[in-house]
Amino acid sequence: MDILRSSTQQGALNRSVIQQQGLITEAGYTEQAASYNLMQQTSGVAAQAQTVAAGGEEKAATEYTTEANLYNESATGDFISAAISGVAGIGSIAAAFATGGASTAAVSLGGTLAADTAAALGG
């Protein structure tokens, strides 16, 4: 009888240990599930932040493109202005050769010197 009673007690002890291990395992799974849920929420927030940042980067890129286009237009205007000034300079040089230099003196040195030069040239 003692062997039977000891065996019954041993069985009850084993059953109790197994139940505790089951509860511990279940608590671990519950904790792990909560951890995964938290990671999912965190990644969702990070994804939203990246989406917002991407929108800002896209807007900045558009603004940089617009600015670059404006600089190109400005450079074209500067080129055209320089070409017109060059043509005017060539015209001024041609006029100087045609008048023997009197028009250049009148343009570059002012009216008094131009009058003196014209008087010296007999004009």
Secondary structure as UniProt FT lines:
FT   HELIX           2..99
FT   TURN            100..101
FT   HELIX           102..109
FT   HELIX           111..120
FT   TURN            121..122
//
